[in-house]
């Protein structure tokens, strides 16, 4: 009868100095990318509210000297939707960055694994968002082809 220790993980992660250096630099870059992505989305929302109902006038040169006024309505709903997705991605990237750096500093493999789990969640979220975008594009293509056939 075989007796196996069930508390051992399937894969054991051994961290040497080279891996520690690369994981730390990846965590720093991920933290910076998370902050920049979130700040960009916040600025888009602010810009969407500032440009709400702004009128832009276009003047055309030529014989007629015509001008056109166009009311620019910003897409506030799109900016808020982008902000929500950015918050979700920020959470996973920040979790990866913070926990991986903390685990490497404390030489704690479980914390590093938890940080890598944050990176895994980030990749899964990106994959789901890509699948949704591709499905939406396929739906638009089908609608465009069926409208063109009539």
C-alpha positions in Angstrom: 0.0 0.0 0.0 1.4 3.4 -1.1 1.3 6.3 1.3 1.6 9.7 -0.3 1.7 13.0 1.3 -1.4 14.8 0.1 -0.2 18.3 1.3 2.5 18.5 -1.3 1.8 20.8 -4.3 1.7 19.3 -7.8 4.5 21.6 -8.9 7.2 22.8 -6.6 8.5 26.3 -7.5 12.2 26.7 -6.8 13.3 30.3 -6.9 16.9 31.1 -7.8 18.5 34.5 -8.0 17.8 34.8 -11.8 14.1 34.0 -11.4 13.8 36.3 -8.4 15.3 39.2 -10.5 13.0 38.5 -13.4 9.9 38.1 -11.3 10.7 41.3 -9.4 11.2 43.3 -12.6 8.0 41.8 -14.1 6.1 42.8 -10.9 7.4 46.4 -11.1 6.4 46.7 -14.7 3.0 45.3 -14.0 2.5 47.7 -11.2 3.4 50.7 -13.4 1.2 49.4 -16.2 -1.7 49.0 -13.8 -1.4 52.5 -12.5 -1.0 54.0 -16.0 -4.0 52.1 -17.3 -6.2 53.2 -14.5 -5.1 56.8 -14.7 -5.7 56.8 -18.5 -9.3 55.5 -18.0 -10.0 58.1 -15.3 -8.8 60.9 -17.6 -11.0 59.5 -20.4 -14.0 59.8 -18.0 -13.1 63.3 -17.0 -12.6 64.3 -20.6 -16.0 62.8 -21.6 -17.7 64.9 -18.9 -15.8 68.0 -19.9 -16.6 67.7 -23.6 -20.3 67.0 -23.0 -22.5 69.1 -25.4 -19.5 71.0 -26.8 -20.2 72.7 -30.1 -17.4 72.6 -32.7 -17.5 74.9 -35.8 -15.9 73.8 -39.0 -15.1 76.4 -41.7 -14.4 75.3 -45.3 -12.4 77.4 -47.7 -13.6 77.7 -51.2 -16.1 79.5 -53.4 -19.1 79.0 -51.2 -17.5 79.9 -47.8 -19.7 77.5 -46.0 -19.4 76.6 -42.4 -20.9 73.8 -40.4 -21.5 73.6 -36.6 -21.5 70.2 -35.1 -22.5 69.4 -31.5 -20.0 66.9 -30.1 -21.5 64.6 -27.6 -19.0 62.5 -25.9 -19.6 58.9 -25.1 -19.9 58.9 -21.4 -21.3 55.4 -21.1 -18.4 54.0 -23.1 -15.9 55.9 -20.9 -17.5 54.5 -17.8 -17.6 51.0 -19.2 -13.9 51.3 -20.1 -13.3 52.5 -16.5 -15.0 49.5 -15.0 -12.9 47.1 -17.1 -9.8 49.1 -16.2 -10.6 48.7 -12.5 -11.0 44.9 -13.0 -7.7 44.6 -14.8 -6.0 47.0 -12.3 -7.1 44.7 -9.5 -5.5 41.6 -11.0 -2.3 43.4 -12.1 -1.9 45.2 -8.8 -2.5 41.9 -6.9 0.2 40.3 -9.0 2.7 43.1 -8.5 2.1 43.5 -4.7 2.0 39.9 -3.7 4.8 38.8 -5.9 7.1 41.5 -4.6 6.1 40.8 -1.0 6.6 37.1 -1.5 10.0 37.6 -3.0 11.1 40.0 -0.2 9.9 37.5 2.5 11.1 34.5 0.6 7.6 33.0 0.9 6.6 30.7 -2.0 2.9 30.7 -1.1 2.7 34.5 -1.5 4.5 34.4 -4.8 2.1 31.7 -6.0 -0.8 33.9 -4.9 0.7 36.8 -6.9 1.1 34.5 -9.9 -2.6 33.6 -9.4 -3.4 37.3 -9.9 -1.5 37.3 -13.2 -3.5 34.2 -14.1 -6.7 36.0 -13.3 -5.6 38.9 -15.5 -4.9 36.6 -18.4 -8.2 34.9 -18.0 -10.0 38.2 -17.9 -8.3 39.4 -21.1 -9.2 36.1 -22.8 -12.8 36.5 -21.9 -12.9 40.1 -23.1 -11.3 39.1 -26.4 -13.8 36.3 -26.9 -16.7 38.7 -26.2 -15.2 41.3 -28.7 -14.7 38.6 -31.4 -18.3 37.4 -30.9 -19.6 41.0 -31.2 -17.6 41.5 -34.3 -18.9 38.3 -35.8 -22.4 39.4 -35.0 -21.9 42.7 -36.7 -20.4 41.0 -39.7 -23.4 38.7 -40.0 -25.8 41.7 -39.7 -23.8 43.7 -42.3 -23.8 40.7 -44.8 -27.5 40.1 -44.3 -28.3 43.8 -44.8 -26.1 43.9 -47.9 -27.9 40.9 -49.4 -31.3 42.6 -49.4 
